[in-house]
Amino acid sequence: MQPSAVEEELVQNSNADPFSSIRDTRPTSQKRFAVHLILASLFFLYMAFLPLSINLSKTLKFNKALLWSSTNSAHTATIFAGINMFSMLVFSIISDAILGRARTILLGK
């Protein structure tokens, strides 16, 4: 068999997906704990991201080579944060739709 024929057969065979039969059989307490862990990780992510945007605006304002105004440096930090948050949301939806939940989580590790 040629490799392309094998790939076509795998695509046509719906049972070839190993993630299609995975069911969440955890108790409710474990599911809630998982949600709290995800929220805690997002909290710590944003707490680490905030100093980066603050340092960006301070660097743009006080660097002798740049000397941006306070307004321009604050706008730049806000645009940086907005693009970062928006792209994270968009690409997580795209990756979840294309790859599926299980593959997205496995690739993200």
N, C-alpha and C positions, 0 to 999 in steps of 0.2 A: 504494500500500500504506500502511496505517496504521502508525504507530510501534509499536503493541502487537503487530501481526502480525509485524513485522520482529524484534522482541525474542523472540517465541515461536519464530520460525524459527531464530534464533541459538541458543536454548536447546536446541531439538530436534536441531540439527545438531552432531554430536560432533566434526566436523572444524573447527569454528569456533574452537576453543581454540588459540591460537598456541603455548602452552606445552606441549601434549601431545606434540609430536614432538621436544622437546629431549632429547638424550642426552648423558651425561657421557663424553666421549671423551678426556679428559685422561690423560696417563700417571700411573702410580702415584706417582711422585715429586711431581708437582704436586698430587695429591689429598692426600698427606701434608703438604705444605707449607701447603695451605689449612687443614687441621685445626690445624696448629701456629699459624697466624695467628689463627684463631678463639679458640684457647685463650689466646693472648697478649692478645687484645683483652678477653677476659673477666677476665684477671688485672689488667689496667690499669683496667678498669671497677670491680672490687672495691677496688683500691687507691685509687681516687678516692672510692668510696662510704664507706669506713671513716672517713676524717676527718669526713665529714658526720655520721655517727652519734655520733662522739666529741664533736664540737662541740655536738650536740643535748643530750647528757647534761650537758656542762659548763655550757651556757647555762641549762638547767633548774635546775641545782644552785646556781649562783653569781649568777644574775640577782636583783637586790634586790627586784624586783616579784614574782618567783615563789617563790624559796627552797624548792625541792623537796628532799626528802631524797636521799641518794645511791642508796638502793634504788629509790625511785620513778623517778628520772631514768634509772637503768640499765635498769629494766624498760621504760620508754617508748622508749628507744633500741633495745632488743632487739625490741620489738613493731614499731617502725618498720622495722627491717631485715628482720624476718620477713615482714611484709606486702609489702614491696617485692620480696623474692626470690620469694615465693609467687605474687604477681600477675604477675611477669615470666614465670614458668614456665607458669602457667595460660593467660595470654593468648597466649603464643607457640605453645602447643599448639592453642588455638582458632583462631588466625590461620592456622596451617599447615594445619589440617584444612579450614577454610572456603575460604581463598584459594588454597592450594597453595603449594609451596615457592618456585617461581619468582616468583610475584606477591608473596609475603611479603617476599622479599629485595628486590625492586624497590621496594616501598612503604617499606621500612625505610631505604632510602638517602637 
